[in-house]
Amino acid sequence: MPSWLIPALKAVLPHVGDIVNAAKPVFTRKKPAEAAASGDVTQQQIAELQAAVSQNAGHVKELAEQLQSTVTALEKSAELADIRLKRATVFSAVAVSLAVAALLVAAFTLLRL
């Protein structure tokens, strides 16, 4: 077992209860005394669910906007990278052709001697 795991667990374990309580659904539950008035509880649960759905819809819209801006930025970066790749390809082709020309000149010079 790694030596860093025990201190990490000791630091996290006291907060597990808080995390679980925060992650639990906040919806009302039927209690035995309220079983008779289940219509009121059902209406309250429906209202809470509708509020949660509208809140989730807002979060989904916000995430969609962030995703769209991220995709736009990635497309711009891809275009820039493509332009740079084409430029590097042209420079390397010119360098190869100059090297071949220099090799031919050197070979011609050696053969004339």
C-alpha distance (Angstrom), angle and dihedral (degrees) to the residues before:
residue distance angle dihedral
M1 . . .
P2 3.80 . .
S3 3.76 115.7 .
W4 3.82 93.4 -129.1
L5 3.82 93.6 57.3
I6 3.82 98.1 73.5
P7 3.84 96.1 53.5
A8 3.78 89.7 44.7
L9 3.80 91.4 52.5
K10 3.80 91.0 47.1
A11 3.78 89.5 53.2
V12 3.82 94.8 47.4
L13 3.80 103.4 38.7
P14 3.82 97.1 72.1
H15 3.79 89.5 58.0
V16 3.81 97.8 47.3
G17 3.82 91.9 91.2
D18 3.79 91.6 53.7
I19 3.79 91.2 48.0
V20 3.79 92.5 49.8
N21 3.81 92.3 47.5
A22 3.79 90.8 50.3
A23 3.79 92.0 48.4
K24 3.81 95.6 48.6
P25 3.78 116.0 102.7
V26 3.76 112.3 -96.3
F27 3.79 94.1 -147.6
T28 3.76 120.1 125.4
R29 3.74 119.3 -99.5
K30 3.75 128.2 -147.2
K31 3.76 113.5 -106.6
P32 3.80 120.7 -160.6
A33 3.81 91.2 -109.7
E34 3.78 91.0 53.0
A35 3.79 95.3 48.7
A36 3.80 90.1 96.3
A37 3.79 92.3 54.7
S38 3.79 94.0 48.1
G39 3.81 91.9 137.6
D40 3.80 91.0 65.0
V41 3.78 92.0 45.6
T42 3.80 91.1 47.9
Q43 3.81 91.2 51.5
Q44 3.78 90.1 48.2
Q45 3.80 91.4 49.6
I46 3.81 90.8 48.8
A47 3.80 90.3 51.4
E48 3.81 90.8 49.0
L49 3.80 91.3 48.5
Q50 3.79 91.3 49.7
A51 3.79 90.2 50.8
A52 3.80 90.6 49.1
V53 3.80 91.5 48.6
S54 3.79 92.7 50.7
Q55 3.80 90.4 47.8
N56 3.82 90.4 49.4
A57 3.80 90.1 49.0
G58 3.80 89.7 54.8
H59 3.79 90.9 50.1
V60 3.80 91.6 48.2
K61 3.81 90.8 50.8
E62 3.80 90.7 49.9
L63 3.81 91.2 49.0
A64 3.80 90.7 48.4
E65 3.82 90.6 53.5
Q66 3.79 90.9 48.9
L67 3.80 90.7 48.0
Q68 3.79 91.2 50.4
S69 3.79 92.3 51.2
T70 3.81 89.6 47.5
V71 3.80 92.0 50.6
T72 3.81 90.5 48.4
A73 3.80 91.0 51.4
L74 3.81 90.7 47.9
E75 3.81 91.3 50.6
K76 3.80 91.1 51.3
S77 3.80 90.5 48.3
A78 3.80 90.9 48.8
E79 3.81 91.0 51.9
L80 3.80 90.8 49.6
A81 3.81 91.1 48.1
D82 3.80 90.1 49.4
I83 3.80 91.4 52.2
R84 3.82 90.7 48.8
L85 3.81 91.1 48.2
K86 3.81 91.5 52.0
R87 3.81 90.2 48.9
A88 3.81 91.5 49.6
T89 3.81 90.2 48.5
V90 3.81 91.4 52.7
F91 3.81 91.9 47.6
S92 3.80 91.9 49.2
A93 3.82 91.8 48.0
V94 3.81 89.9 51.7
A95 3.81 90.2 47.6
V96 3.81 92.1 50.1
S97 3.79 92.2 48.4
L98 3.82 91.1 49.3
A99 3.80 90.1 48.7
V100 3.80 91.4 50.8
A101 3.79 90.5 48.1
A102 3.81 90.8 49.7
L103 3.80 90.2 48.9
L104 3.80 91.1 51.2
V105 3.82 91.5 48.7
A106 3.81 90.6 48.9
A107 3.81 92.1 48.1
F108 3.82 91.6 47.6
T109 3.81 90.4 49.3
L110 3.81 91.9 49.9
L111 3.80 92.0 49.4
R112 3.83 92.9 51.0
L113 3.79 92.5 56.2
